[in-house]
Amino acid sequence: MSDISRVKPFRSPTDEAPLARWSLTIGVIALLCILLYAPLAVVFTEALAKGAGAALKSLTKSEASSAIRLTLTVAAVVLPLNAGFGVAAAWAITKFDFRGKAFLITLIDLPFSVSPVVAGLCLVLLFGANSTLGGWLVASGHPVIFALPGIILASLFVTFPFVARELIPVMIEQGRAEEEAALTLGAGGWRVFRTVTLPKIRWALLYGTLLCNARAMGEFGAVAVVSGKIRGQTATMPITIEMLYNEYLSVAAFTLAAVLALLALVTLTLKTALEWRYADQLAATHRH
Amino acid sequence: MHIEIDEISKEFGRTAALHPVKLAIPSGALVALLGPSGSGKTTLLRILGGLECPSTGRVLYDGQDATGLSVQDRRAGFVFQNYALFKHMTVFENVAYGLRARPRNERPNEAEITRRVTKLLDLIQLPDIGSRYPSQLSGGQRQRVALARALAIEPRMLLLDEPFGALDARVRRELRQGLREIHDTTGLTTIFVTHDQDEAMELADLVVVMSMGRIEQIDRPVDIRARPATPFVREFITV
């Protein structure tokens, strides 16, 4: 009977030893502080280094406000387009069997594997004033390169995979049975999409769109190549930040950077708020 | 409705799921497609419902060629293996789906939809579950809701894919009885797929035994028991 006292307290087989648990947790928090929170804090302290007044004043300058306007315009155009393209691509890949499907999936991933600068250069070669197409576009008064259409094209290319990548695994897991059921009940394709598919994928669609938004607002490389960095005209927020920083206008640069970071934080807050608001619904759709 | 399957075959890539099969189903019959997995029974059912396109052959509804008819125009009430209820809709909305999906000029008004859905929920003996979601139902209840949803479109025939597959033995027996009753009240030509020979023999008027994409025997249950046509049938029904 004396053996009983030596039996160790039961620990679940999936639990780690306390030492491992604590050191992992501390390690992760330390890493997050160095890589994530510290830079964010630096951005805001540098922006406010000469007081809130100076920071706000730098935002009222025309180049800052036009950069903000441009970035928001680009995001507003890119988001709905890529949400649409992403849904269409994911729908085609998961609901139909056809030749060249694997190739299409590779094509969707292409923007992730190609350097954004290369993507920008390709657009310049295709639409630049020296190409046939570009020459005609410039002559007809609709230049693409060094203008808004080029920036939108570059952002579209770079952010294309986000929505599709988010949707494909979800749609594969859900299968086609509910769609087939709707068809046998007499619903047409559009009604099936609207009443059955869309409600099932709306969370994945939201996540994909938020990721797409963050990248569209923050994209630097591809946009830097196609925009020509014309101050007050084709300089987006990230590009304006770089130009201001190179001119040692650190308050202006960091204030704009802080605004960009705040825009990202707003999207993140929005997502968290939606998750909190619809927690029951999320749990219900994940239950099988 | 009288259904005729005329030399239907189906290939998926290079593999033949169905060799040309021929089958006539009399109007109002309750028919079981019986066979082990991979015998082609589900493929045949999906071809009847218009969810799969045959590689060769024709499907005739009441003597009329229906091979090219779209899945929506076939008006086949289909009950899927895992029921495929719309998880984000209440039971009421699930059952009402087929009515709301009708073209505007044929769509019943809200009061009429409520009346019909209530009637169907009474028919499946679950009158009080309209406001629940599918995740809140038991397996047997889900199956019955799927049946009500299929009946809501006033189908020309009823097609069921392993309707009792994922249920425990007692619920299966109850639901078998339920399906028999619904078949007898509606008089619909009903075809169900099963791998369970007891189920087929007990419930169906006519049993179609299938194996490897071919039909081995078509007969009444008593005749299949008394005179199995091939060694496969003999072995399959004695197991």
HADDOCK unambig.tbl for C-alpha pairs under 7 A between the chains (distance, minus, plus):
assign (segid A and resid 177 and name CA) (segid B and resid 84 and name CA) 5.52 0.50 0.50
assign (segid A and resid 178 and name CA) (segid B and resid 84 and name CA) 4.92 0.50 0.50
assign (segid A and resid 178 and name CA) (segid B and resid 85 and name CA) 6.54 0.50 0.50
assign (segid A and resid 178 and name CA) (segid B and resid 86 and name CA) 6.28 0.50 0.50
assign (segid A and resid 181 and name CA) (segid B and resid 84 and name CA) 6.55 0.50 0.50
assign (segid A and resid 183 and name CA) (segid B and resid 71 and name CA) 6.49 0.50 0.50
assign (segid A and resid 183 and name CA) (segid B and resid 72 and name CA) 5.86 0.50 0.50
assign (segid A and resid 184 and name CA) (segid B and resid 71 and name CA) 5.77 0.50 0.50
assign (segid A and resid 184 and name CA) (segid B and resid 72 and name CA) 5.50 0.50 0.50
assign (segid A and resid 184 and name CA) (segid B and resid 75 and name CA) 6.88 0.50 0.50
assign (segid A and resid 184 and name CA) (segid B and resid 76 and name CA) 6.55 0.50 0.50
assign (segid A and resid 184 and name CA) (segid B and resid 77 and name CA) 6.81 0.50 0.50
assign (segid A and resid 184 and name CA) (segid B and resid 78 and name CA) 6.55 0.50 0.50
assign (segid A and resid 185 and name CA) (segid B and resid 72 and name CA) 6.63 0.50 0.50
assign (segid A and resid 185 and name CA) (segid B and resid 98 and name CA) 4.68 0.50 0.50
assign (segid A and resid 185 and name CA) (segid B and resid 150 and name CA) 6.99 0.50 0.50
assign (segid A and resid 185 and name CA) (segid B and resid 153 and name CA) 6.48 0.50 0.50
assign (segid A and resid 186 and name CA) (segid B and resid 72 and name CA) 4.15 0.50 0.50
assign (segid A and resid 186 and name CA) (segid B and resid 73 and name CA) 6.96 0.50 0.50
assign (segid A and resid 186 and name CA) (segid B and resid 98 and name CA) 6.18 0.50 0.50
assign (segid A and resid 186 and name CA) (segid B and resid 101 and name CA) 6.12 0.50 0.50
assign (segid A and resid 186 and name CA) (segid B and resid 102 and name CA) 6.73 0.50 0.50
assign (segid A and resid 187 and name CA) (segid B and resid 72 and name CA) 6.66 0.50 0.50
assign (segid A and resid 187 and name CA) (segid B and resid 101 and name CA) 5.06 0.50 0.50
